[in-house]
Amino acid sequence: MAKKPNSKKKKPNIASAKHIPKAQRKSMLPWVFGGVIVLLLVGLIWGTIRGAAASEPIDGIACESMEGSAIHNHAHLSIFEDGKAVTVPNGIGNGNNACYYWLHTHDATGVIHVESPQVREFTLGNFYNIWGKELKADRVYVNGELFSGDPKTIKLEQHTQVTVETGPTFVDPPTFTFPAGD
């Protein structure tokens, strides 16, 4: 018995793209790489937007992609526990690495940046709430003077220097020198 010739054409393997001539495949490479780059950029932008949206306002203070300019001042916070200095960390108020609360730190110097698109009062209590820490204090100094009220109400104005201490060992409040032009 004679074999019948196979009249069916072989279907191209689309997954391997071997059915596309080599010269045509090479001309498609820039488009493919361009498409991948566009998708990566869209994903990055979308992730940034979603990250910023995920940081809810705290005490009516929003977390936004840009720092505000209606108020732009700097205060300083020193913390001492039993006479030993405690570092105020970098990144307080940097919500999900995608936005900044209007009260935040850029480094570990203790400088609190107050950068708001709204003119309003900001307090040490607001800063601690954004930080997510409880404000505990046995002694508090504002600009070198002993403060007798609720430390949460201390206003963070231009060059306000706040020292928060828990004892039983206490130190004299340090003086911070703000950079020239600040």
C-alpha positions in Angstrom: 0.0 0.0 0.0 1.4 3.3 -1.0 1.6 6.2 1.5 -0.6 9.2 0.8 1.3 12.4 0.6 0.6 14.7 3.5 -1.5 17.5 2.1 -1.8 19.4 5.4 0.5 22.3 5.8 2.4 22.6 9.0 1.1 25.4 11.2 3.7 27.9 12.2 4.7 27.9 15.9 3.7 31.4 16.9 5.4 31.2 20.2 8.8 30.8 18.7 8.3 33.4 15.9 10.3 31.2 13.5 7.7 31.7 10.9 8.7 35.5 10.7 11.7 36.1 8.4 14.9 37.0 10.3 15.2 40.5 8.8 11.6 41.3 9.9 12.3 40.0 13.4 15.3 42.3 13.8 13.3 45.3 12.7 10.7 44.5 15.4 13.2 44.5 18.2 13.2 48.2 18.9 9.4 48.2 19.0 9.3 45.3 21.4 11.9 46.8 23.7 10.2 50.2 23.5 6.9 48.5 24.5 8.5 46.9 27.5 10.0 50.2 28.6 6.6 52.0 28.3 5.0 49.2 30.4 7.7 49.5 33.1 7.2 53.3 33.2 3.5 53.1 33.4 3.8 50.5 36.3 6.3 52.8 38.1 4.0 55.8 37.8 0.9 53.8 38.8 2.8 52.4 41.8 3.8 55.9 42.9 0.3 57.2 42.6 -1.1 54.3 44.5 1.6 54.6 47.2 0.8 58.2 47.7 -2.9 57.5 47.9 -2.3 54.8 50.5 -0.9 57.3 53.0 -4.0 58.7 54.8 -4.0 62.2 56.3 -3.0 62.5 59.9 -4.4 65.3 62.1 -5.6 66.9 58.8 -2.1 66.8 57.4 -1.9 65.3 54.0 0.9 63.2 52.4 1.6 64.7 49.0 4.1 64.1 46.2 5.4 67.7 46.4 6.3 69.7 49.5 4.1 72.7 50.1 5.2 76.3 50.0 2.6 78.5 51.8 4.6 77.7 55.0 8.2 76.6 54.8 10.1 76.6 58.1 12.3 74.4 60.2 12.2 73.5 63.9 14.6 71.3 65.9 13.8 68.4 68.2 16.3 67.0 70.7 15.3 63.9 72.7 17.0 62.6 75.8 16.2 59.4 77.7 17.8 59.2 81.1 20.4 61.7 80.0 21.3 60.0 76.8 20.6 61.5 73.4 18.1 59.7 71.2 18.3 60.1 67.4 15.3 61.6 65.6 15.4 59.3 62.5 15.5 60.2 58.9 12.3 59.6 56.9 9.7 60.5 59.5 6.7 61.7 57.4 7.9 60.0 54.2 4.8 58.0 53.5 5.5 54.8 51.7 8.5 56.5 50.0 6.0 58.1 47.6 4.9 61.2 49.4 5.8 63.7 52.2 3.6 64.7 55.1 3.7 68.5 55.7 5.8 67.7 58.8 8.8 65.4 58.0 12.5 64.8 58.4 15.1 64.6 55.6 18.0 63.4 57.8 18.8 62.4 61.4 19.8 65.8 62.7 16.5 66.5 64.5 15.4 69.2 62.1 11.7 69.0 61.5 10.7 70.4 58.1 7.3 72.2 58.1 6.4 72.5 54.4 2.7 73.1 53.9 0.5 74.3 51.1 -1.8 75.7 53.8 -1.2 78.4 56.4 -2.1 76.8 59.7 -0.6 75.9 63.1 1.6 72.8 63.4 2.5 71.3 66.8 4.9 68.8 68.3 1.8 66.6 68.9 1.2 66.6 65.1 4.8 65.6 64.5 4.7 62.7 67.0 1.4 61.5 65.5 2.9 61.4 62.0 5.9 59.6 63.5 3.6 57.1 65.2 5.3 57.5 68.6 3.7 58.4 71.9 5.1 61.7 73.3 6.4 60.9 76.7 8.2 63.6 78.7 9.2 64.4 82.2 10.7 67.8 81.2 10.3 69.8 78.1 12.2 72.9 77.0 11.3 75.4 74.3 14.1 77.6 73.1 16.0 76.8 76.3 13.1 77.7 78.6 11.3 75.1 80.8 7.8 74.5 79.3 5.0 73.8 81.8 2.0 73.0 79.5 1.1 70.0 77.4 4.1 69.3 75.1 1.7 68.2 72.3 0.6 71.9 72.0 4.1 73.3 71.3 4.0 75.2 68.1 6.6 74.3 65.5 7.5 77.7 64.1 10.7 78.9 62.4 13.7 77.9 64.4 11.8 76.6 67.4 14.1 74.4 69.5 12.4 71.7 71.5 14.1 69.4 74.0 12.1 66.4 75.3 13.5 64.6 78.3 12.5 61.5 80.3 14.4 60.9 83.6 15.5 60.3 86.2 18.8 61.7 84.8 18.4 65.1 83.0 20.7 67.3 80.9 20.6 71.0 80.1 18.9 71.6 76.8 21.3 71.8 73.9 21.4 74.7 71.4 21.1 73.8 67.7 22.6 76.1 65.1 20.5 76.2 61.9 22.4 76.4 58.6 23.0 79.9 57.3 20.2 81.1 55.1 17.7 78.8 56.7 
